[in-house]
Amino acid sequence: MQLSADMLALADEYGISLDTFPRLQVEAGALSSIGAYLHEKNMSKAVLIMDAQTRAAAGDKLTALLERENIHVRTIELLANHHDQVNADEASLVQVLVETPVGTDVLLAVGSGTIHDITRFCSQKLSIPFVAVPTAASVDGFTSKGAPLILRGVKQTIQTAAPVAVFADLDVLCAAPKPLTAAGFGDILGKFTSLLDWEISARVGGEAYNALAAKMTRHSLDTCVDHVEEIAKADEAGIRILMEALIESGLVMQVLDFSRPASGAEHHLSHYWEMHLLETDKRQLLHGAKVGVACSIITELYKNWIEQFDPSKANGDYAAGLLENWKEISLLIAALPTPEALQYYLYQVGAPATAEEIGIGSELVQNSLNEAYHLRDRCTGLLLINQFKKEQISYPLQDRIGSR
């Protein structure tokens, strides 16, 4: 996978050396290239970080390949909790920090989003580079520096280390469970609202905005939507399209050193639901599955807002900027796909499309619509709706929002 001309231009704009970008290999059989890469970088002692599922998907095969190349391999199989899940929490972080031998040259994250978050944090703390080996095209965070961690039961995103290389083996990705691929598509679909929220914040809150970064993220989104049928087939062509879009989105975040283009109110709902599941000791849901559903809900909320809200009656923070930019914001929201269209995209790839289908009840959705904007200090449409509302947002979204 080659860096696009836009990516090169964005890196130049931010003074980012091309040497800081990871080596990117997205092809069938990519696992077989890792040993040569490690030798090239004089990395002879490797620790593979995986769980039971990703060990079966790629970990055992990669271990054998590396040992054949005379790489000394140590494996760390992350321990699952009583829900048979691995979380990016203190227990997992400490396990890796304790079990990684002194003298290790490289960490390899063999898995999807959670395993990469654990590995990137430990990579920074141990000052050991890490290589990304995705086993599913499930999230856009493989190449980013941000590690969403659960610390003392609270979700926090910490800027840590980006991988020095990404080896995405299409044979492995095409064989991944379909819900994981569908979650990757859901994570991409969330860019409809995250990009909108970024532009709202730039117009109303004065946040820095980069049109090229937004264009690139939108290109990743549009490419996946335009090829949704191929992605749904989970064949090599479709999975390549999805994986490269996820990587490109992550690289934009890496260059900017923040997640704004790819994370807006839809991610705030997702994080709110995740924290509720943690507090109530429930099984966690796939990140992208939550984001896709939340994108549809936020879109419906925003479309109701522009039909029902009178910005001339708003007072307080952001009121002047909102009134001045209301026409442009309304046009941007009107240009979003309908909630029904977003749900149809999700159904096409076999993803759940409603809160009920992922086990999130109406009361929790309603609470998140009224409270999730507190989770990040970011101006979003959701924050503005809550700032100027006259009554609690109800869900399902039937009542009017704000004042006329």
Buried (B, 14 or more C-beta within 10 A) or exposed (E): BEBBEBBBEBBEEEEBEEEEBBBBBBBBEBBBBBBEBBEEBEBBBBBBBBBBBBBEBBBBBBBEBBEEBEBBBBBBBBEBBEEEEBBBBEEBBEBBEEBBEEEBBBBBBBBBBBBBBBBBBBBBBBEBBBBBBBBBBBBBBBBBBBBBBBEEEEBEBBBBBBBBBBBBBBBBBBBBBEBBBBBBBBBBBBBBBBBBBBBBBBBBBEBEBBEBBBBBBBBBBEBBBEBBEBBBBBEBEBBBBBBBBBBBBBBBBBBBEBBBBBBBBBBBBBBBBBBBBBEEEEEBBBBBBBBBBBBBBBBBBBBBBBEEBEBEEBEEBBBEBBBEBBEEBBEBBEEBBEBEBBBBBBBBBBBBBBBEBBEBEEEBBBBBBBBBBEBBEBBBBBBBBBBBBEEEBBBEBEEBBBBE
